[in-house]
Amino acid sequence: MRRFSESYLRRTRAGMWDDSRAALADLDLDGRARILDVGCGTGEFTRVLAEASDARVVGVDADTDLLSVASDRAGIEAVAGDATRLPFAADSFDLVVCQALLVNLPDPTAALSEFARVSSDLVATVEPDNAAVGVDSTVEAEAALDRRVRDAFRDGVATDVALGDRVRGLFADAGLSVVGTRRYHHRKLTEPPYDDHDVRSAAKKATGEGLDRHEADLRRGLDDDSYESVRREWREMGREVVQQIRDGEYRRAEVVPFDVTTGRV
């Protein structure tokens, strides 16, 4: 399973669900008594669940470092555990949910089967469709390069990072009856005034560090010559990003679609 840092989760989930929670309507959050958030990480989504309901909300994650952050959030219980071997008895919760978890698991159906075991009513997943991410940038080459890199990463990574609405099929495999699917668009902006993260991110593009962290996966999706070519173009693009930030002209918008799929046990 892929692992993420606290800073990555905080930045990529910043503002998510603050604009609208309409896509969570099928979860019937205000009617829940016991909610489990699997793969909760630092508790970004667990917080949303706790704010939107009067339920007992529990977050479970295998990464105890991330879990320590979640445990500091008000109204959340944090428990260490594996998504495919949950440390709870059958029917312990009336809603079991996860956000951006299945795309990082080699066997997402096994996790869904565990969700169904410990839920007495509903199971819900919030999974990104990374094949449909949209990027707009003041640096002309960035959007096309971003698309090329994302496509190569999807081809090379060991898990299905573009599940999207295809989660419905996995629900059926796990014996869940699909209630519905709703789409949520998470928009992330980079614009003046820039913060330290914006500046560091631009520097990583200019040096190629951002690509290098995923080199093994990208090389599986590209041949060696193509990878080296993309890396050169990426660094050149990054230098233009750095320059535009210095001039106060850089703007980037990224829209990530998430599909909220709900099923009944």
C-alpha positions in Angstrom: 0.0 0.0 0.0 1.3 3.5 -0.8 2.0 5.8 2.2 1.7 9.5 2.5 3.2 12.2 4.7 1.1 14.5 7.0 2.1 17.5 4.9 0.9 15.8 1.6 -2.5 14.9 3.1 -2.9 18.4 4.6 -2.1 20.2 1.3 -4.0 17.9 -1.1 -7.2 17.9 1.1 -7.1 21.6 2.0 -10.6 23.0 1.5 -12.1 19.7 0.4 -15.8 19.6 1.3 -15.8 23.2 2.6 -17.6 24.5 -0.5 -20.3 21.8 -0.7 -21.2 18.5 0.9 -24.1 17.7 -1.4 -22.3 14.7 -2.8 -22.4 13.1 0.6 -26.2 13.2 0.8 -26.7 9.4 0.3 -24.6 8.8 3.5 -27.5 10.2 5.6 -24.9 11.6 8.0 -27.4 13.3 10.3 -29.2 9.9 10.8 -26.0 7.9 11.8 -25.2 6.6 15.2 -21.8 4.9 14.6 -19.4 5.9 11.7 -16.1 4.3 10.8 -13.6 6.1 8.6 -11.1 3.5 7.2 -7.7 4.7 6.1 -8.4 8.0 7.9 -4.8 9.2 7.8 -4.6 12.6 9.6 -8.4 12.7 9.9 -9.1 15.3 7.3 -12.3 13.5 6.1 -13.1 12.1 9.6 -13.4 15.7 10.8 -16.0 16.4 8.1 -18.0 13.3 9.2 -17.9 14.4 12.8 -19.0 17.9 11.9 -21.9 16.7 9.8 -23.3 14.2 12.3 -24.0 13.5 16.0 -22.6 10.0 15.6 -19.7 8.3 17.4 -17.0 8.7 14.8 -14.0 6.4 14.7 -11.0 6.6 12.4 -8.8 3.7 11.7 -5.4 3.6 9.9 -2.3 1.4 9.7 0.1 4.4 9.9 0.4 5.3 13.6 2.2 8.6 12.9 -0.7 9.9 10.8 -3.2 8.4 13.3 -1.6 10.5 16.1 -2.6 13.6 14.3 -6.2 12.4 13.8 -6.4 11.5 17.5 -5.9 15.2 18.4 -9.0 16.3 16.5 -12.1 17.0 18.5 -14.9 14.4 18.4 -12.8 11.6 16.8 -11.6 8.3 18.2 -8.5 6.9 16.6 -7.7 3.2 16.3 -4.8 1.4 14.7 -5.8 -1.2 12.2 -5.5 -2.7 8.7 -8.3 -2.0 6.1 -8.4 -5.7 5.1 -8.5 -6.9 8.8 -10.5 -4.4 10.7 -10.2 -4.8 14.5 -14.0 -4.6 15.0 -16.8 -7.1 15.4 -19.5 -7.6 12.7 -22.2 -4.9 12.6 -20.2 -2.5 14.8 -21.1 0.5 12.7 -24.1 1.7 10.7 -21.8 3.5 8.2 -18.3 2.5 7.1 -16.6 4.9 4.7 -13.2 5.7 3.2 -11.7 8.5 1.2 -9.0 8.0 -1.4 -8.1 4.6 0.0 -9.1 2.0 -2.6 -7.0 3.6 -5.2 -4.0 2.8 -3.1 -4.8 -0.9 -2.3 -3.7 -3.9 -4.4 -7.0 -5.7 -3.6 -9.8 -3.1 -3.0 -12.5 -5.7 -3.1 -11.0 -7.4 0.0 -11.3 -4.1 1.9 -14.8 -3.6 0.8 -15.7 -7.1 2.0 -14.4 -6.1 5.4 -16.4 -2.8 5.3 -19.5 -4.9 4.7 -18.7 -7.2 7.5 -18.4 -4.5 10.2 -21.3 -2.4 8.8 -24.9 -3.1 9.7 -26.3 -0.7 7.0 -24.3 1.4 4.6 -20.8 1.4 3.0 -19.5 4.4 1.2 -16.3 5.2 -0.7 -15.0 8.6 -1.9 -12.5 7.8 -4.7 -10.7 10.1 -7.1 -10.8 9.6 -10.9 -7.2 10.5 -11.6 -7.8 9.9 -15.3 -10.1 13.0 -15.4 -8.0 15.5 -13.5 -8.0 18.9 -15.2 -5.1 21.4 -15.0 -5.0 25.0 -16.2 -1.8 27.1 -15.9 -0.3 30.4 -16.9 2.8 28.3 -17.9 1.8 27.1 -21.4 3.5 23.7 -21.3 2.3 22.7 -17.8 -1.1 21.3 -18.5 0.0 19.0 -21.4 3.1 17.8 -19.5 1.0 17.2 -16.4 -1.4 15.1 -18.4 1.5 13.1 -20.0 3.0 12.4 -16.6 -0.3 11.4 -15.0 -1.0 9.0 -17.8 2.4 7.4 -17.5 2.0 7.1 -13.7 -1.4 5.4 -14.1 0.2 3.0 -16.5 3.1 2.2 -14.3 1.7 2.2 -10.7 0.7 -1.1 -9.1 -2.8 0.0 -8.1 -5.8 1.4 -10.0 -5.5 5.2 -9.2 -8.4 6.1 -11.6 -11.2 4.0 -10.1 -13.8 6.8 -10.2 -17.3 5.5 -10.8 -16.0 2.0 -11.6 -16.1 1.4 -7.9 -19.8 0.3 -8.5 -18.5 -2.9 -10.0 -16.3 -3.6 -6.9 -19.4 -3.1 -4.7 -21.2 -5.9 -6.5 -18.1 -8.1 -6.1 -18.2 -7.5 -2.3 -21.9 -8.3 -2.1 -23.0 -4.6 -1.7 -26.2 -3.2 -3.3 -25.4 0.2 -4.9 -27.6 3.0 -3.6 -26.1 5.7 -5.8 -23.0 7.6 -7.1 -22.5 11.3 -6.8 -19.5 13.3 -8.1 -17.6 16.0 -6.2 -15.0 18.3 -7.8 -12.1 19.4 -5.6 -10.5 22.5 -6.9 -7.0 23.5 -5.8 -5.6 26.9 -6.7 -2.1 28.3 -6.7 -2.1 32.1 -7.0 -0.5 35.2 -5.4 0.3 35.6 -2.6 2.4 32.5 -2.7 3.2 30.5 0.5 6.3 28.5 1.3 4.8 25.3 -0.1 4.1 27.0 -3.5 7.7 28.1 -3.7 9.1 24.7 -2.7 6.8 23.0 -5.2 8.0 25.2 -8.0 11.7 24.5 -7.1 11.0 20.7 -7.1 9.6 21.1 -10.6 12.7 23.0 -11.8 15.1 20.4 -10.3 13.0 17.4 -11.3 12.8 16.2 -7.7 9.0 15.9 -7.9 9.3 13.4 -10.8 12.3 11.6 -9.3 10.2 10.5 -6.3 8.0 8.5 -8.7 10.7 7.5 -11.1 10.2 3.7 -10.8 6.4 4.0 -11.6 7.0 6.5 -14.4 9.7 4.3 -16.0 7.2 1.4 -16.1 4.8 3.7 -18.0 7.4 5.2 -20.3 10.4 3.8 -22.1 13.8 5.1 -20.9 14.2 7.7 -23.7 10.7 9.0 -23.1 11.3 9.3 -19.4 14.4 11.3 -19.9 12.7 13.5 -22.4 9.8 14.2 -20.2 12.1 14.9 -17.3 14.0 17.5 -19.4 10.7 19.2 -20.5 9.4 19.1 -16.9 12.5 20.8 -15.5 12.3 23.5 -18.2 8.6 24.0 -17.4 9.5 24.2 -13.7 12.0 27.0 -14.4 9.3 29.0 -16.0 7.0 28.4 -13.0 9.8 29.7 -10.7 10.2 32.8 -12.9 6.5 33.5 -13.0 6.3 33.2 -9.2 9.2 35.7 -8.8 7.3 38.0 -11.1 4.0 37.4 -9.2 2.3 36.1 -12.4 1.9 32.4 -11.8 -1.5 30.9 -11.5 -2.5 27.2 -11.6 -5.9 25.5 -11.1 -6.3 21.8 -10.7 -9.7 20.1 -10.5 -9.8 16.5 -9.2 -13.1 14.6 -9.5 -14.1 12.3 -6.7 -16.9 9.8 -7.0 -18.9 9.1 -3.8 -20.4 5.6 -4.1 -22.8 4.3 -1.5 -24.0 0.8 -1.1 -26.2 -1.2 1.3 -25.1 -4.4 3.1 
